[in-house]
Amino acid sequence: MDQNYLWIERLKFNEAGLVPAIAQDYQDSSVLMMAWMSRESIQRTLETGEAHYWSRSRAELWHKGATSGHIQKVKALYYDCDADALLLKVEQVGNVACHTGVKSCFFNPVRLRF
């Protein structure tokens, strides 16, 4: 196996063979979206420099922005201390990450009462 891919073996994939991945804007650190990645989507991301995820609803590999043009150019990739989550620092082309047409998928505030 290529040395650049050995770290993938450290990851703790769930029973479906997936690991959660957070996409974060590499310039302003805003959280753009959360998606799932498989071994194949991670490898495809490393090969192309653009984010690839696993679509659970379609059960297929998903190249972010392939149809919309709002691709994510990966600037950095990290895994967490437990090796069960990924962080992709990305350049979001078109400044739209959410399928609703806005920058971030996280736009629904919860009113806290404490």
C-alpha positions as CSV (number, residue, x, y, z in Angstrom):
1,M,0.0,0.0,0.0
2,D,1.1,3.5,-0.8
3,Q,2.7,5.2,2.2
4,N,0.4,8.2,1.7
5,Y,-2.6,6.0,2.5
6,L,-1.4,4.1,5.5
7,W,-3.0,6.5,8.0
8,I,-6.4,5.5,6.6
9,E,-5.9,2.1,8.3
10,R,-5.9,3.9,11.7
11,L,-9.4,5.2,11.2
12,K,-12.3,3.7,13.0
13,F,-15.0,3.3,10.4
14,N,-18.6,2.5,11.6
15,E,-20.4,-0.7,10.8
16,A,-21.3,0.7,7.4
17,G,-17.7,1.4,6.6
18,L,-18.1,5.2,7.0
19,V,-16.5,7.9,9.1
20,P,-18.1,11.4,9.7
21,A,-16.3,14.3,8.0
22,I,-16.7,18.0,8.7
23,A,-15.9,20.5,5.9
24,Q,-14.6,23.8,7.2
25,D,-13.7,26.9,5.2
26,Y,-9.9,27.1,5.3
27,Q,-9.9,30.9,5.3
28,D,-12.5,31.9,7.9
29,S,-12.9,28.6,9.7
30,S,-16.7,28.5,9.3
31,V,-18.2,25.1,9.4
32,L,-19.7,24.4,6.0
33,M,-21.2,20.9,6.2
34,M,-21.0,17.4,7.6
35,A,-20.9,14.3,5.4
36,W,-19.8,10.7,5.5
37,M,-16.6,9.3,3.9
38,S,-15.7,5.8,2.9
39,R,-12.2,4.4,2.3
40,E,-12.8,4.9,-1.4
41,S,-14.0,8.5,-1.0
42,I,-11.0,9.4,1.1
43,Q,-8.7,7.8,-1.5
44,R,-10.5,9.7,-4.3
45,T,-10.1,12.9,-2.4
46,L,-6.4,12.4,-1.9
47,E,-5.9,11.5,-5.6
48,T,-7.9,14.5,-7.0
49,G,-7.5,17.2,-4.3
50,E,-11.3,17.7,-4.4
51,A,-13.7,16.4,-1.8
52,H,-15.5,13.1,-2.4
53,Y,-18.0,11.8,0.0
54,W,-20.3,8.8,0.4
55,S,-24.0,9.5,-0.1
56,R,-26.0,7.4,2.3
57,S,-29.3,8.3,0.6
58,R,-28.1,7.3,-2.9
59,A,-25.6,4.6,-1.7
60,E,-22.9,5.9,-4.0
61,L,-19.7,7.8,-4.2
62,W,-20.4,11.6,-4.4
63,H,-18.0,14.2,-5.9
64,K,-19.0,17.4,-4.1
65,G,-20.1,19.9,-6.7
66,A,-20.0,17.6,-9.7
67,T,-23.4,18.8,-10.8
68,S,-23.6,22.2,-9.2
69,G,-20.1,23.4,-9.8
70,H,-19.6,24.1,-6.1
71,I,-16.6,21.9,-5.6
72,Q,-14.5,21.8,-2.5
73,K,-10.7,22.1,-3.1
74,V,-9.1,20.4,-0.1
75,K,-6.4,22.5,1.5
76,A,-5.8,20.3,4.6
77,L,-7.1,17.0,6.0
78,Y,-7.0,15.9,9.7
79,Y,-8.3,13.1,11.7
80,D,-9.2,13.4,15.4
81,C,-7.5,12.0,18.5
82,D,-9.8,8.9,18.5
83,A,-9.4,8.4,14.7
84,D,-13.2,8.3,14.3
85,A,-13.8,11.7,12.6
86,L,-12.3,13.8,9.8
87,L,-11.9,17.5,9.3
88,L,-11.4,18.8,5.7
89,K,-10.3,22.4,5.4
90,V,-11.5,23.4,2.0
91,E,-11.8,26.2,-0.5
92,Q,-15.5,26.3,-1.2
93,V,-15.9,27.2,-4.9
94,G,-18.8,29.6,-5.4
95,N,-19.2,30.1,-1.6
96,V,-22.1,27.6,-1.5
97,A,-21.7,24.3,0.3
98,C,-25.3,23.5,1.2
99,H,-27.7,21.9,-1.3
100,T,-30.2,24.7,-0.3
101,G,-27.9,27.2,-2.0
102,V,-26.3,28.9,1.0
103,K,-22.8,28.9,2.3
104,S,-23.2,26.6,5.3
105,C,-25.6,23.7,6.1
106,F,-25.6,25.0,9.7
107,F,-28.2,27.8,9.6
108,N,-30.9,26.5,11.9
109,P,-30.4,28.0,15.4
110,V,-31.7,26.4,18.5
111,R,-33.0,28.6,21.2
112,L,-31.3,27.8,24.4
113,R,-33.0,28.4,27.7
114,F,-30.2,28.3,30.2
